[in-house]
């Protein structure tokens, strides 16, 4: 996983010296603090008060960029845990999909998966968190997957009547189901099995 900061760029002006603008340094400190709290104690630990205290900023400063605790938590998650967002496109759909799903399985088996499950749960009652999760994670992945599957249709690798959105649900939905319900593990055979089941019906 890429643990380099990956949030949106800060909007501040005015420098206090060489390096990043003061507002950007504060924003990154907030993201680092929130990410540390998520890892240490989950979403419950990442309160606005705790984030502000650890980052050395006021809550007002946090609210300059994020409308809720959930929204800053999602940004912090992707600041700390940023799996490759783009999909592989080697021209071999089975290999590309299997590689991408394997990346997600590997990511979700660790602490990143436990936090993602919490964020998904909290998104059911936190509209700002839900919007942020869709914007930073769900929609970019669906957009990239759409391009990948459409390319396979254009090459004649898949039937032209394949419903791409349903295909994405079929391929990636089971990962979230196992992540949340925990009836079965996210195991090594899962990616190839999901891709094989999809291709058996779509070719």
DRENTOR-664084 format. One record per atom (N, C-alpha, C): residue in three letters; atom name; y, x negated, z negated. Coordinates in nm, 3 decimals, m for minus. Layout:
N
 residuo atomo      py      px      pz
     ALA    CA       Y       X       Z
...
***
This chain:
203
 residuo atomo      py      px      pz
     UNK     N  m0.120  m0.083   0.000
     UNK    CA   0.000   0.000   0.000
     UNK     C   0.124  m0.086   0.000
     UNK     N   0.223  m0.031   0.062
     UNK    CA   0.351  m0.101   0.066
     UNK     C   0.427  m0.063  m0.060
     UNK     N   0.456  m0.162  m0.146
     UNK    CA   0.528  m0.135  m0.270
     UNK     C   0.673  m0.176  m0.261
     UNK     N   0.722  m0.202  m0.139
     UNK    CA   0.864  m0.230  m0.122
     UNK     C   0.939  m0.099  m0.122
     UNK     N   1.062  m0.094  m0.172
     UNK    CA   1.138   0.029  m0.179
     UNK     C   1.153   0.093  m0.044
     UNK     N   1.135   0.227  m0.039
     UNK    CA   1.136   0.295   0.089
     UNK     C   1.214   0.423   0.084
     UNK     N   1.318   0.432   0.004
     UNK    CA   1.398   0.554  m0.001
     UNK     C   1.503   0.555   0.105
     UNK     N   1.581   0.663   0.102
     UNK    CA   1.692   0.670   0.196
     UNK     C   1.801   0.574   0.152
     UNK     N   1.885   0.530   0.243
     UNK    CA   1.989   0.434   0.208
     UNK     C   2.095   0.502   0.125
     UNK     N   2.156   0.426   0.033
     UNK    CA   2.258   0.481  m0.054
     UNK     C   2.386   0.509   0.021
     UNK     N   2.473   0.588  m0.041
     UNK    CA   2.593   0.632   0.028
     UNK     C   2.719   0.578  m0.036
     UNK     N   2.705   0.476  m0.120
     UNK    CA   2.822   0.431  m0.194
     UNK     C   2.911   0.339  m0.116
     UNK     N   3.029   0.319  m0.167
     UNK    CA   3.121   0.220  m0.113
     UNK     C   3.166   0.134  m0.229
     UNK     N   3.231   0.026  m0.201
     UNK    CA   3.284  m0.059  m0.307
     UNK     C   3.179  m0.151  m0.362
     UNK     N   3.200  m0.280  m0.350
     UNK    CA   3.105  m0.378  m0.399
     UNK     C   3.162  m0.446  m0.523
     UNK     N   3.070  m0.484  m0.611
     UNK    CA   3.112  m0.558  m0.730
     UNK     C   3.084  m0.706  m0.712
     UNK     N   3.046  m0.748  m0.593
     UNK    CA   3.010  m0.887  m0.568
     UNK     C   2.913  m0.890  m0.453
     UNK     N   2.856  m1.008  m0.425
     UNK    CA   2.762  m1.018  m0.314
     UNK     C   2.637  m0.935  m0.341
     UNK     N   2.570  m0.893  m0.235
     UNK    CA   2.448  m0.815  m0.247
     UNK     C   2.473  m0.669  m0.217
     UNK     N   2.390  m0.583  m0.275
     UNK    CA   2.398  m0.440  m0.244
     UNK     C   2.522  m0.377  m0.307
     UNK     N   2.574  m0.268  m0.246
     UNK    CA   2.681  m0.192  m0.311
     UNK     C   2.633  m0.142  m0.447
     UNK     N   2.727  m0.123  m0.539
     UNK    CA   2.690  m0.081  m0.674
     UNK     C   2.611   0.049  m0.671
     UNK     N   2.650   0.146  m0.589
     UNK    CA   2.580   0.274  m0.585
     UNK     C   2.437   0.258  m0.537
     UNK     N   2.415   0.167  m0.442
     UNK    CA   2.279   0.144  m0.393
     UNK     C   2.193   0.079  m0.501
     UNK     N   2.249  m0.015  m0.576
     UNK    CA   2.174  m0.076  m0.685
     UNK     C   2.137   0.028  m0.790
     UNK     N   2.230   0.118  m0.819
     UNK    CA   2.202   0.222  m0.917
     UNK     C   2.093   0.316  m0.867
     UNK     N   2.099   0.352  m0.740
     UNK    CA   1.998   0.443  m0.684
     UNK     C   1.859   0.380  m0.688
     UNK     N   1.851   0.251  m0.654
     UNK    CA   1.722   0.183  m0.658
     UNK     C   1.672   0.168  m0.802
     UNK     N   1.764   0.146  m0.895
     UNK    CA   1.724   0.138  m1.036
     UNK     C   1.667   0.271  m1.083
     UNK     N   1.726   0.381  m1.038
     UNK    CA   1.675   0.513  m1.072
     UNK     C   1.535   0.533  m1.015
     UNK     N   1.515   0.496  m0.889
     UNK    CA   1.384   0.512  m0.827
     UNK     C   1.279   0.427  m0.897
     UNK     N   1.314   0.304  m0.932
     UNK    CA   1.220   0.217  m1.003
     UNK     C   1.186   0.275  m1.140
     UNK     N   1.286   0.323  m1.209
     UNK    CA   1.263   0.380  m1.342
     UNK     C   1.175   0.504  m1.334
     UNK     N   1.204   0.591  m1.239
     UNK    CA   1.125   0.713  m1.224
     UNK     C   0.982   0.680  m1.185
     UNK     N   0.964   0.584  m1.096
     UNK    CA   0.829   0.545  m1.054
     UNK     C   0.750   0.488  m1.171
     UNK     N   0.814   0.403  m1.251
     UNK    CA   0.745   0.346  m1.368
     UNK     C   0.703   0.456  m1.465
     UNK     N   0.791   0.552  m1.487
     UNK    CA   0.759   0.661  m1.579
     UNK     C   0.646   0.747  m1.526
     UNK     N   0.646   0.773  m1.395
     UNK    CA   0.536   0.849  m1.334
     UNK     C   0.403   0.779  m1.355
     UNK     N   0.400   0.651  m1.333
     UNK    CA   0.276   0.574  m1.348
     UNK     C   0.231   0.571  m1.493
     UNK     N   0.326   0.556  m1.585
     UNK    CA   0.291   0.543  m1.726
     UNK     C   0.248   0.675  m1.789
     UNK     N   0.318   0.784  m1.754
     UNK    CA   0.291   0.909  m1.825
     UNK     C   0.286   1.033  m1.739
     UNK     N   0.287   1.015  m1.607
     UNK    CA   0.284   1.131  m1.519
     UNK     C   0.418   1.201  m1.509
     UNK     N   0.417   1.315  m1.444
     UNK    CA   0.542   1.387  m1.419
     UNK     C   0.611   1.429  m1.548
     UNK     N   0.534   1.460  m1.650
     UNK    CA   0.594   1.504  m1.777
     UNK     C   0.681   1.395  m1.838
     UNK     N   0.647   1.269  m1.813
     UNK    CA   0.725   1.158  m1.871
     UNK     C   0.853   1.131  m1.794
     UNK     N   0.860   1.174  m1.669
     UNK    CA   0.974   1.143  m1.585
     UNK     C   1.082   1.250  m1.598
     UNK     N   1.135   1.264  m1.720
     UNK    CA   1.245   1.357  m1.742
     UNK     C   1.376   1.291  m1.697
     UNK     N   1.477   1.372  m1.675
     UNK    CA   1.607   1.318  m1.637
     UNK     C   1.660   1.225  m1.746
     UNK     N   1.640   1.263  m1.872
     UNK    CA   1.689   1.181  m1.982
     UNK     C   1.619   1.045  m1.983
     UNK     N   1.486   1.046  m1.964
     UNK    CA   1.410   0.921  m1.968
     UNK     C   1.444   0.833  m1.849
     UNK     N   1.458   0.895  m1.732
     UNK    CA   1.493   0.817  m1.613
     UNK     C   1.630   0.752  m1.630
     UNK     N   1.726   0.831  m1.678
     UNK    CA   1.861   0.779  m1.697
     UNK     C   1.863   0.664  m1.796
     UNK     N   1.790   0.680  m1.907
     UNK    CA   1.789   0.576  m2.010
     UNK     C   1.727   0.447  m1.957
     UNK     N   1.617   0.461  m1.885
     UNK    CA   1.550   0.340  m1.836
     UNK     C   1.630   0.273  m1.724
     UNK     N   1.695   0.353  m1.640
     UNK    CA   1.773   0.296  m1.530
     UNK     C   1.909   0.245  m1.574
     UNK     N   1.952   0.284  m1.694
     UNK    CA   2.084   0.244  m1.741
     UNK     C   2.197   0.316  m1.671
     UNK     N   2.174   0.445  m1.639
     UNK    CA   2.276   0.524  m1.573
     UNK     C   2.290   0.657  m1.647
     UNK     N   2.388   0.735  m1.608
     UNK    CA   2.403   0.868  m1.666
     UNK     C   2.323   0.969  m1.584
     UNK     N   2.296   1.085  m1.647
     UNK    CA   2.229   1.191  m1.572
     UNK     C   2.318   1.239  m1.456
     UNK     N   2.446   1.235  m1.476
     UNK    CA   2.538   1.274  m1.368
     UNK     C   2.516   1.188  m1.244
     UNK     N   2.493   1.059  m1.266
     UNK    CA   2.467   0.969  m1.154
     UNK     C   2.341   1.009  m1.080
     UNK     N   2.236   1.047  m1.154
     UNK    CA   2.111   1.090  m1.089
     UNK     C   2.136   1.216  m1.006
     UNK     N   2.210   1.309  m1.062
     UNK    CA   2.235   1.435  m0.991
     UNK     C   2.324   1.417  m0.868
     UNK     N   2.386   1.301  m0.852
     UNK    CA   2.460   1.274  m0.729
     UNK     C   2.367   1.274  m0.608
     UNK     N   2.243   1.231  m0.628
     UNK    CA   2.150   1.217  m0.515
     UNK     C   2.037   1.319  m0.516
     UNK     N   1.999   1.371  m0.633
     UNK    CA   1.882   1.460  m0.641
     UNK     C   1.916   1.586  m0.719
     UNK     N   1.872   1.702  m0.670
     UNK    CA   1.906   1.828  m0.736
     UNK     C   1.819   1.860  m0.856
     UNK     N   1.703   1.792  m0.870
     UNK    CA   1.613   1.825  m0.979
     UNK     C   1.527   1.704  m1.015
     UNK     N   1.464   1.713  m1.130
     UNK    CA   1.372   1.608  m1.174
     UNK     C   1.257   1.592  m1.075
     UNK     N   1.209   1.704  m1.022
     UNK    CA   1.100   1.697  m0.926
     UNK     C   1.138   1.625  m0.799
     UNK     N   1.261   1.648  m0.753
     UNK    CA   1.306   1.584  m0.630
     UNK     C   1.315   1.433  m0.645
     UNK     N   1.367   1.386  m0.759
     UNK    CA   1.374   1.242  m0.779
     UNK     C   1.235   1.184  m0.797
     UNK     N   1.143   1.261  m0.855
     UNK    CA   1.006   1.214  m0.873
     UNK     C   0.937   1.193  m0.739
     UNK     N   0.958   1.284  m0.645
     UNK    CA   0.897   1.267  m0.513
     UNK     C   0.953   1.144  m0.443
     UNK     N   1.085   1.126  m0.448
     UNK    CA   1.145   1.007  m0.386
     UNK     C   1.090   0.880  m0.452
     UNK     N   1.076   0.884  m0.585
     UNK    CA   1.025   0.767  m0.656
     UNK     C   0.881   0.737  m0.617
     UNK     N   0.804   0.841  m0.596
     UNK    CA   0.664   0.823  m0.555
     UNK     C   0.657   0.746  m0.424
     UNK     N   0.737   0.786  m0.327
     UNK    CA   0.731   0.719  m0.197
     UNK     C   0.806   0.586  m0.196
     UNK     N   0.892   0.567  m0.293
     UNK    CA   0.954   0.436  m0.313
     UNK     C   0.849   0.335  m0.360
     UNK     N   0.757   0.381  m0.446
     UNK    CA   0.656   0.292  m0.502
     UNK     C   0.526   0.291  m0.422
     UNK     N   0.483   0.410  m0.377
     UNK    CA   0.357   0.422  m0.303
     UNK     C   0.390   0.474  m0.164
     UNK     N   0.391   0.386  m0.069
     UNK    CA   0.427   0.431   0.066
     UNK     C   0.318   0.390   0.164
     UNK     N   0.211   0.470   0.174
     UNK    CA   0.110   0.441   0.275
     UNK     C   0.173   0.445   0.414
     UNK     N   0.112   0.379   0.507
     UNK    CA   0.162   0.376   0.645
     UNK     C   0.182   0.519   0.695
     UNK     N   0.304   0.551   0.738
     UNK    CA   0.335   0.687   0.780
     UNK     C   0.291   0.715   0.923
     UNK     N   0.302   0.614   1.011
     UNK    CA   0.268   0.637   1.149
     UNK     C   0.118   0.638   1.171
     UNK     N   0.073   0.714   1.267
     UNK    CA  m0.069   0.719   1.299
     UNK     C  m0.101   0.612   1.402
     UNK     N  m0.222   0.554   1.389
     UNK    CA  m0.268   0.460   1.489
     UNK     C  m0.286   0.534   1.622
     UNK     N  m0.257   0.469   1.732
     UNK    CA  m0.282   0.528   1.863
     UNK     C  m0.332   0.420   1.957
     UNK     N  m0.462   0.396   1.949
     UNK    CA  m0.524   0.294   2.033
     UNK     C  m0.580   0.353   2.162
     UNK     N  m0.575   0.487   2.172
     UNK    CA  m0.636   0.554   2.285
     UNK     C  m0.777   0.602   2.256
     UNK     N  m0.830   0.568   2.138
     UNK    CA  m0.962   0.615   2.094
     UNK     C  m0.939   0.708   1.976
     UNK     N  m0.941   0.838   2.001
     UNK    CA  m0.902   0.936   1.900
     UNK     C  m0.992   0.928   1.777
     UNK     N  m1.122   0.918   1.796
     UNK    CA  m1.214   0.915   1.682
     UNK     C  m1.183   0.796   1.592
     UNK     N  m1.164   0.681   1.650
     UNK    CA  m1.135   0.562   1.571
     UNK     C  m1.000   0.575   1.502
     UNK     N  m0.900   0.626   1.573
     UNK    CA  m0.765   0.636   1.515
     UNK     C  m0.762   0.734   1.398
     UNK     N  m0.824   0.851   1.416
     UNK    CA  m0.826   0.950   1.309
     UNK     C  m0.905   0.900   1.188
     UNK     N  m1.018   0.837   1.214
     UNK    CA  m1.099   0.786   1.104
     UNK     C  m1.023   0.681   1.024
     UNK     N  m0.952   0.593   1.093
     UNK    CA  m0.873   0.490   1.025
     UNK     C  m0.763   0.552   0.941
     UNK     N  m0.697   0.654   0.994
     UNK    CA  m0.587   0.716   0.921
     UNK     C  m0.636   0.790   0.798
     UNK     N  m0.744   0.865   0.813
     UNK    CA  m0.797   0.939   0.698
     UNK     C  m0.850   0.842   0.593
     UNK     N  m0.907   0.731   0.636
     UNK    CA  m0.956   0.631   0.542
     UNK     C  m0.841   0.575   0.459
     UNK     N  m0.725   0.552   0.520
     UNK    CA  m0.609   0.506   0.445
     UNK     C  m0.571   0.606   0.336
     UNK     N  m0.574   0.734   0.370
     UNK    CA  m0.537   0.836   0.272
     UNK     C  m0.640   0.845   0.160
     UNK     N  m0.768   0.838   0.196
     UNK    CA  m0.872   0.842   0.094
     UNK     C  m0.855   0.726  m0.003
     UNK     N  m0.833   0.607   0.050
     UNK    CA  m0.814   0.490  m0.036
     UNK     C  m0.693   0.508  m0.127
     UNK     N  m0.584   0.562  m0.072
     UNK    CA  m0.462   0.582  m0.152
     UNK     C  m0.484   0.686  m0.262
     UNK     N  m0.552   0.795  m0.230
     UNK    CA  m0.567   0.906  m0.323
     UNK     C  m0.673   0.882  m0.431
     UNK     N  m0.754   0.777  m0.417
     UNK    CA  m0.855   0.752  m0.519
     UNK     C  m0.797   0.680  m0.642
     UNK     N  m0.677   0.627  m0.630
     UNK    CA  m0.616   0.554  m0.741
     UNK     C  m0.511   0.637  m0.813
     UNK     N  m0.423   0.566  m0.883
     UNK    CA  m0.316   0.632  m0.959
     UNK     C  m0.225   0.712  m0.867
     UNK     N  m0.207   0.665  m0.743
     UNK    CA  m0.123   0.738  m0.649
     UNK     C  m0.176   0.878  m0.623
     UNK     N  m0.309   0.893  m0.622
     UNK    CA  m0.367   1.025  m0.601
     UNK     C  m0.344   1.117  m0.718
     UNK     N  m0.358   1.065  m0.840
     UNK    CA  m0.335   1.148  m0.958
     UNK     C  m0.191   1.198  m0.962
     UNK     N  m0.096   1.111  m0.926
     UNK    CA   0.044   1.153  m0.926
     UNK     C   0.070   1.253  m0.814
     UNK     N   0.011   1.230  m0.696
     UNK    CA   0.028   1.325  m0.586
     UNK     C  m0.023   1.463  m0.626
     UNK     N  m0.136   1.470  m0.695
     UNK    CA  m0.188   1.599  m0.740
     UNK     C  m0.090   1.668  m0.833
     UNK     N  m0.028   1.592  m0.922
     UNK    CA   0.073   1.650  m1.011
     UNK     C   0.193   1.702  m0.932
     UNK     N   0.238   1.624  m0.835
     UNK    CA   0.353   1.666  m0.756
     UNK     C   0.323   1.794  m0.678
     UNK     N   0.204   1.802  m0.621
     UNK    CA   0.167   1.923  m0.547
     UNK     C   0.165   2.043  m0.641
     UNK     N   0.109   2.024  m0.761
     UNK    CA   0.107   2.133  m0.857
     UNK     C   0.247   2.177  m0.897
     UNK     N   0.333   2.080  m0.925
     UNK    CA   0.470   2.113  m0.966
     UNK     C   0.549   2.176  m0.853
     UNK     N   0.514   2.145  m0.729
     UNK    CA   0.587   2.200  m0.614
     UNK     C   0.571   2.351  m0.603
     UNK     N   0.471   2.407  m0.670
     UNK    CA   0.452   2.552  m0.663
     UNK     C   0.564   2.628  m0.735
     UNK     N   0.631   2.562  m0.827
     UNK    CA   0.738   2.629  m0.902
     UNK     C   0.871   2.555  m0.895
     UNK     N   0.879   2.447  m0.818
     UNK    CA   1.002   2.369  m0.806
     UNK     C   1.036   2.360  m0.657
     UNK     N   1.129   2.442  m0.612
     UNK    CA   1.160   2.451  m0.470
     UNK     C   1.215   2.319  m0.416
     UNK     N   1.298   2.251  m0.495
     UNK    CA   1.355   2.124  m0.449
     UNK     C   1.247   2.019  m0.432
     UNK     N   1.153   2.014  m0.527
     UNK    CA   1.042   1.921  m0.515
     UNK     C   0.959   1.954  m0.392
     UNK     N   0.930   2.082  m0.372
     UNK    CA   0.850   2.123  m0.256
     UNK     C   0.918   2.084  m0.125
     UNK     N   1.049   2.106  m0.117
     UNK    CA   1.122   2.069   0.005
     UNK     C   1.115   1.918   0.029
     UNK     N   1.130   1.841  m0.078
     UNK    CA   1.127   1.696  m0.066
     UNK     C   0.989   1.647  m0.025
     UNK     N   0.886   1.708  m0.081
     UNK    CA   0.749   1.669  m0.048
     UNK     C   0.718   1.697   0.099
     UNK     N   0.763   1.812   0.146
     UNK    CA   0.742   1.844   0.288
     UNK     C   0.820   1.749   0.378
     UNK     N   0.944   1.719   0.339
     UNK    CA   1.029   1.636   0.425
     UNK     C   0.981   1.491   0.430
     UNK     N   0.935   1.437   0.316
     UNK    CA   0.900   1.296   0.310
     UNK     C   0.755   1.267   0.345
     UNK     N   0.667   1.366   0.328
     UNK    CA   0.525   1.339   0.345
     UNK     C   0.457   1.433   0.444
     UNK     N   0.462   1.562   0.419
     UNK    CA   0.383   1.655   0.499
     UNK     C   0.429   1.659   0.644
     UNK     N   0.558   1.687   0.666
     UNK    CA   0.603   1.706   0.805
     UNK     C   0.597   1.579   0.889
     UNK     N   0.638   1.462   0.837
     UNK    CA   0.624   1.341   0.918
     UNK     C   0.480   1.315   0.961
     UNK     N   0.385   1.342   0.872
     UNK    CA   0.246   1.319   0.907
     UNK     C   0.198   1.421   1.011
     UNK     N   0.243   1.544   0.997
     UNK    CA   0.202   1.645   1.095
     UNK     C   0.264   1.617   1.231
     UNK     N   0.388   1.570   1.231
     UNK    CA   0.452   1.535   1.359
     UNK     C   0.377   1.422   1.428
     UNK     N   0.340   1.318   1.350
     UNK    CA   0.268   1.206   1.408
     UNK     C   0.129   1.249   1.454
     UNK     N   0.064   1.334   1.377
     UNK    CA  m0.068   1.383   1.416
     UNK     C  m0.063   1.470   1.540
     UNK     N   0.044   1.548   1.553
     UNK    CA   0.059   1.631   1.673
     UNK     C   0.067   1.544   1.798
     UNK     N   0.145   1.437   1.790
     UNK    CA   0.157   1.346   1.905
     UNK     C   0.022   1.284   1.938
     UNK     N  m0.052   1.245   1.836
     UNK    CA  m0.181   1.180   1.856
     UNK     C  m0.281   1.275   1.923
     UNK     N  m0.291   1.396   1.872
     UNK    CA  m0.388   1.491   1.928
     UNK     C  m0.343   1.539   2.066
     UNK     N  m0.212   1.560   2.084
     UNK    CA  m0.165   1.600   2.217
     UNK     C  m0.197   1.493   2.320
     UNK     N  m0.186   1.367   2.281
     UNK    CA  m0.221   1.259   2.372
     UNK     C  m0.367   1.265   2.414
     UNK     N  m0.455   1.298   2.319
     UNK    CA  m0.597   1.310   2.351
     UNK     C  m0.623   1.429   2.443
     UNK     N  m0.549   1.537   2.423
     UNK    CA  m0.561   1.653   2.514
     UNK     C  m0.516   1.613   2.654
     UNK     N  m0.404   1.543   2.663
     UNK    CA  m0.351   1.502   2.793
     UNK     C  m0.447   1.407   2.866
     UNK     N  m0.521   1.327   2.790
     UNK    CA  m0.618   1.235   2.851
     UNK     C  m0.747   1.304   2.889
     UNK     N  m0.763   1.430   2.851
     UNK    CA  m0.886   1.501   2.878
     UNK     C  m0.994   1.476   2.774
     UNK     N  m0.956   1.413   2.663
     UNK    CA  m1.052   1.382   2.558
     UNK     C  m1.084   1.505   2.474
     UNK     N  m0.990   1.600   2.469
     UNK    CA  m1.010   1.725   2.397
     UNK     C  m0.982   1.842   2.490
     UNK     N  m1.037   1.959   2.454
     UNK    CA  m1.012   2.080   2.531
     UNK     C  m0.863   2.113   2.530
     UNK     N  m0.811   2.169   2.639
     UNK    CA  m0.667   2.199   2.643
     UNK     C  m0.627   2.314   2.552
     UNK     N  m0.722   2.395   2.506
     UNK    CA  m0.688   2.509   2.421
     UNK     C  m0.699   2.478   2.272
     UNK     N  m0.713   2.350   2.237
     UNK    CA  m0.720   2.313   2.095
     UNK     C  m0.589   2.350   2.025
     UNK     N  m0.599   2.420   1.915
     UNK    CA  m0.482   2.453   1.833
     UNK     C  m0.452   2.332   1.745
     UNK     N  m0.346   2.260   1.777
     UNK    CA  m0.320   2.133   1.710
     UNK     C  m0.291   2.152   1.561
     UNK     N  m0.217   2.255   1.525
     UNK    CA  m0.185   2.275   1.384
     UNK     C  m0.308   2.309   1.302
     UNK     N  m0.398   2.390   1.358
     UNK    CA  m0.523   2.419   1.291
     UNK     C  m0.609   2.292   1.283
     UNK     N  m0.606   2.212   1.388
     UNK    CA  m0.683   2.087   1.388
     UNK     C  m0.635   1.995   1.275
     UNK     N  m0.505   1.985   1.255
     UNK    CA  m0.452   1.900   1.147
     UNK     C  m0.494   1.953   1.010
     UNK     N  m0.493   2.086   0.995
     UNK    CA  m0.541   2.145   0.869
     UNK     C  m0.688   2.111   0.848
     UNK     N  m0.766   2.121   0.954
     UNK    CA  m0.909   2.095   0.944
     UNK     C  m0.938   1.950   0.908
     UNK     N  m0.859   1.858   0.962
     UNK    CA  m0.882   1.716   0.940
     UNK     C  m0.834   1.669   0.802
     UNK     N  m0.716   1.713   0.761
     UNK    CA  m0.654   1.658   0.641
     UNK     C  m0.659   1.751   0.520
     UNK     N  m0.676   1.880   0.544
     UNK    CA  m0.682   1.975   0.433
     UNK     C  m0.792   1.943   0.332
     UNK     N  m0.912   1.905   0.376
     UNK    CA  m1.018   1.876   0.279
     UNK     C  m0.984   1.762   0.183
     UNK     N  m0.901   1.667   0.223
     UNK    CA  m0.861   1.560   0.132
     UNK     C  m0.785   1.616   0.013
     UNK     N  m0.690   1.707   0.043
     UNK    CA  m0.611   1.765  m0.064
     UNK     C  m0.696   1.859  m0.151
     UNK     N  m0.792   1.926  m0.089
     UNK    CA  m0.881   2.015  m0.164
     UNK     C  m0.961   1.936  m0.266
     UNK     N  m1.019   1.824  m0.223
     UNK    CA  m1.094   1.740  m0.317
     UNK     C  m1.002   1.674  m0.420
     UNK     N  m0.884   1.639  m0.378
     UNK    CA  m0.789   1.577  m0.470
     UNK     C  m0.751   1.673  m0.582
     UNK     N  m0.732   1.800  m0.549
     UNK    CA  m0.684   1.897  m0.647
     UNK     C  m0.797   1.963  m0.724
     UNK     N  m0.906   2.000  m0.656
     UNK    CA  m1.013   2.075  m0.720
     UNK     C  m1.114   1.982  m0.788
     UNK     N  m1.132   1.863  m0.731
     UNK    CA  m1.218   1.759  m0.788
     UNK     C  m1.364   1.802  m0.800
     UNK     N  m1.407   1.888  m0.709
     UNK    CA  m1.547   1.931  m0.709
     UNK     C  m1.638   1.822  m0.653
     UNK     N  m1.581   1.736  m0.566
     UNK    CA  m1.652   1.624  m0.505
     UNK     C  m1.555   1.507  m0.496
     UNK     N  m1.607   1.385  m0.491
     UNK    CA  m1.518   1.269  m0.485
     UNK     C  m1.462   1.247  m0.345
     UNK     N  m1.353   1.176  m0.339
     UNK    CA  m1.300   1.125  m0.213
     UNK     C  m1.378   0.997  m0.183
     UNK     N  m1.487   1.011  m0.107
     UNK    CA  m1.579   0.899  m0.092
     UNK     C  m1.570   0.836   0.047
     UNK     N  m1.637   0.724   0.062
     UNK    CA  m1.629   0.647   0.187
     UNK     C  m1.680   0.723   0.309
     UNK     N  m1.787   0.804   0.300
     UNK    CA  m1.834   0.874   0.421
     UNK     C  m1.743   0.987   0.468
     UNK     N  m1.649   1.030   0.383
     UNK    CA  m1.571   1.149   0.414
     UNK     C  m1.490   1.138   0.543
     UNK     N  m1.415   1.030   0.568
     UNK    CA  m1.333   1.026   0.689
     UNK     C  m1.413   1.044   0.818
     UNK     N  m1.522   0.971   0.833
     UNK    CA  m1.602   0.982   0.955
     UNK     C  m1.663   1.121   0.969
     UNK     N  m1.704   1.180   0.856
     UNK    CA  m1.764   1.313   0.860
     UNK     C  m1.661   1.418   0.904
     UNK     N  m1.539   1.409   0.854
     UNK    CA  m1.434   1.503   0.894
     UNK     C  m1.402   1.491   1.042
     UNK     N  m1.389   1.368   1.089
     UNK    CA  m1.356   1.347   1.231
     UNK     C  m1.470   1.394   1.319
     UNK     N  m1.591   1.366   1.281
     UNK    CA  m1.707   1.409   1.361
     UNK     C  m1.713   1.561   1.370
     UNK     N  m1.692   1.630   1.258
     UNK    CA  m1.696   1.778   1.258
     UNK     C  m1.586   1.835   1.348
     UNK     N  m1.468   1.774   1.342
     UNK    CA  m1.358   1.820   1.428
     UNK     C  m1.389   1.800   1.575
     UNK     N  m1.433   1.679   1.610
     UNK    CA  m1.457   1.647   1.750
     UNK     C  m1.574   1.727   1.808
     UNK     N  m1.674   1.760   1.726
     UNK    CA  m1.786   1.839   1.775
     UNK     C  m1.739   1.974   1.828
     UNK     N  m1.632   2.027   1.768
     UNK    CA  m1.583   2.158   1.814
     UNK     C  m1.471   2.148   1.916
     UNK     N  m1.402   2.034   1.921
     UNK    CA  m1.281   2.025   2.003
     UNK     C  m1.304   1.959   2.138
     UNK     N  m1.412   1.891   2.155
     UNK    CA  m1.436   1.823   2.283
     UNK     C  m1.487   1.921   2.388
***
